[in-house]
Amino acid sequence: MTTSIENGKKGGPPTMHTPPVVSPKAWEAAREQLLVKEKAQTRARDALAAERRRMPWMAVEKTYAFDGPAGKASLLDLFDGRRQLIVYRAFFEPGVFGWPDHACRGCSMVADQVAHVAHLNARDTTLVFVSRAPQADIARLKARMGWEIPWFTLTDSFDADFGVHEWHGTNVFYRDAGDRVFRTYFLNNRGDEQMGNTWNYLDITPLGRQEVWEDSPEGYPQTPTYKWWNWHDNYAEEAAPDKKWVEISTAGEAAFREQSLKAKR
């Protein structure tokens, strides 16, 4: 039997036409039916990330300067010694709604949901935010909002050159062994909605998640799936994966694969 829940009252808000209420068996069947489409979407997302890793690169020829907590910094400095750099253009500056107490509300929501950057750092990736506000204001805002993301001040045409002078956006860069810098990807508008999650950030980088299951070009760095995961305060202490965690994750992966095979039979 199915029923509909009436949420409206006379003179109150409109009635919500909610989905039917069904038995546990019928609910599970509906969930399994939707799961087929969700898994297809996951596979499509992985395929899109693989295609993204094969996009051509654009050499960055100009020199750019930023102000940071330690003083002047170049674009190369923003990498902090890592190979990959993700730069989000946040609007915090005179003329932006909320100034000087707050950054743009949308940009602030992005900052609020950014996962701990140590996990990105462990994949040779640095995430930074950039705005035109002076460093003193950025430091004050970060302290107030509890943000720990590295945040630099724009001082030149970087935002105009990379499509983020009038609207937020995320640029991705790669540094090769000779310290040449390349622009590898860009997203803005609703593309920024998905950002904040460690996996989504890695999926827009040229090297990806760097795990063995990924479809990446030949020679790209890849390590066993799950094994590099760590507590965010423990990466520095453990240069190599913990042996016990390797055993646990291997057993878990085997169980997951077995369950998936049974579901297909």
ChimeraX attribute file (.defattr): number of C-alpha atoms within 10 A of each C-alpha:
attribute: neighborCount
match mode: 1-to-1
recipient: residues
	/A:1	6
	/A:2	8
	/A:3	10
	/A:4	11
	/A:5	12
	/A:6	11
	/A:7	12
	/A:8	12
	/A:9	9
	/A:10	7
	/A:11	6
	/A:12	8
	/A:13	9
	/A:14	11
	/A:15	12
	/A:16	11
	/A:17	11
	/A:18	11
	/A:19	10
	/A:20	12
	/A:21	13
	/A:22	13
	/A:23	11
	/A:24	9
	/A:25	9
	/A:26	11
	/A:27	13
	/A:28	12
	/A:29	12
	/A:30	12
	/A:31	11
	/A:32	12
	/A:33	11
	/A:34	11
	/A:35	12
	/A:36	10
	/A:37	11
	/A:38	12
	/A:39	11
	/A:40	11
	/A:41	12
	/A:42	11
	/A:43	12
	/A:44	12
	/A:45	13
	/A:46	15
	/A:47	14
	/A:48	13
	/A:49	24
	/A:50	20
	/A:51	14
	/A:52	19
	/A:53	22
	/A:54	13
	/A:55	12
	/A:56	12
	/A:57	15
	/A:58	13
	/A:59	13
	/A:60	14
	/A:61	9
	/A:62	10
	/A:63	11
	/A:64	15
	/A:65	19
	/A:66	21
	/A:67	19
	/A:68	22
	/A:69	14
	/A:70	7
	/A:71	9
	/A:72	13
	/A:73	16
	/A:74	13
	/A:75	17
	/A:76	20
	/A:77	13
	/A:78	22
	/A:79	22
	/A:80	15
	/A:81	14
	/A:82	18
	/A:83	21
	/A:84	27
	/A:85	29
	/A:86	25
	/A:87	21
	/A:88	26
	/A:89	27
	/A:90	27
	/A:91	27
	/A:92	27
	/A:93	20
	/A:94	12
	/A:95	9
	/A:96	13
	/A:97	14
	/A:98	13
	/A:99	15
	/A:100	16
	/A:101	11
	/A:102	21
	/A:103	23
	/A:104	17
	/A:105	15
	/A:106	13
	/A:107	19
	/A:108	16
	/A:109	13
	/A:110	17
	/A:111	22
	/A:112	14
	/A:113	13
	/A:114	17
	/A:115	16
	/A:116	16
	/A:117	19
	/A:118	20
	/A:119	21
	/A:120	22
	/A:121	18
	/A:122	17
	/A:123	19
	/A:124	17
	/A:125	25
	/A:126	25
	/A:127	22
	/A:128	19
	/A:129	19
	/A:130	22
	/A:131	22
	/A:132	22
	/A:133	22
	/A:134	16
	/A:135	19
	/A:136	10
	/A:137	17
	/A:138	24
	/A:139	18
	/A:140	14
	/A:141	17
	/A:142	16
	/A:143	11
	/A:144	11
	/A:145	12
	/A:146	11
	/A:147	17
	/A:148	14
	/A:149	17
	/A:150	17
	/A:151	25
	/A:152	27
	/A:153	22
	/A:154	21
	/A:155	16
	/A:156	13
	/A:157	14
	/A:158	18
	/A:159	19
	/A:160	10
	/A:161	10
	/A:162	14
	/A:163	17
	/A:164	20
	/A:165	17
	/A:166	10
	/A:167	12
	/A:168	19
	/A:169	22
	/A:170	24
	/A:171	20
	/A:172	21
	/A:173	26
	/A:174	26
	/A:175	17
	/A:176	11
	/A:177	7
	/A:178	6
	/A:179	11
	/A:180	12
	/A:181	23
	/A:182	19
	/A:183	19
	/A:184	22
	/A:185	20
	/A:186	19
	/A:187	17
	/A:188	16
	/A:189	10
	/A:190	9
	/A:191	11
	/A:192	16
	/A:193	11
	/A:194	11
	/A:195	21
	/A:196	18
	/A:197	14
	/A:198	16
	/A:199	14
	/A:200	14
	/A:201	21
	/A:202	21
	/A:203	19
	/A:204	24
	/A:205	24
	/A:206	28
	/A:207	26
	/A:208	24
	/A:209	24
	/A:210	22
	/A:211	18
	/A:212	14
	/A:213	11
	/A:214	16
	/A:215	16
	/A:216	22
	/A:217	13
	/A:218	6
	/A:219	6
	/A:220	14
	/A:221	14
	/A:222	15
	/A:223	12
	/A:224	12
	/A:225	17
	/A:226	17
	/A:227	18
	/A:228	20
	/A:229	17
	/A:230	16
	/A:231	9
	/A:232	14
	/A:233	10
	/A:234	11
	/A:235	17
	/A:236	10
	/A:237	7
	/A:238	11
	/A:239	10
	/A:240	10
	/A:241	14
	/A:242	13
	/A:243	10
	/A:244	9
	/A:245	15
	/A:246	17
	/A:247	12
	/A:248	12
	/A:249	16
	/A:250	16
	/A:251	11
	/A:252	13
	/A:253	14
	/A:254	11
	/A:255	12
	/A:256	11
	/A:257	11
	/A:258	11
	/A:259	11
	/A:260	11
	/A:261	10
	/A:262	8
	/A:263	8
	/A:264	6
	/A:265	5
